[in-house]
Amino acid sequence: MTTRRARTGNLLAMRAEAGKQVDRISASRFPVQHEIQHLQNELNAFNDRIIELENEGHRGHAMEVLKVKAIDFARQIDELRCLLVGPLTKPRV
């Protein structure tokens, strides 16, 4: 049995506002950032669909598959962000 977590605020409105603030990133100049943006858009779409289905009362295997896919998108985004940060190394003298 799962418990339903409380949601605060309007997630759809918050995403819409955040989307307006972010400019498109050039794929040729910033390929990793562009891929992160693409994956973030996909993740947002999955989360929107999950919220929509939960509000309609859907339960079952399809919901679990959507949630697993959303977690996979989040994992991919985290991996790409780690590439951007990377370890700082001292230059050899």
Secondary structure, DSSP 8 states (H G I E B T S, - for coil): --------S-HHHHHHHHHHHS----TTT-HHHHHHHHHHHHHHHHHHHHHHHHHTT--SHHHHHHHHHHHHHHHHHHHHHHHHH--------
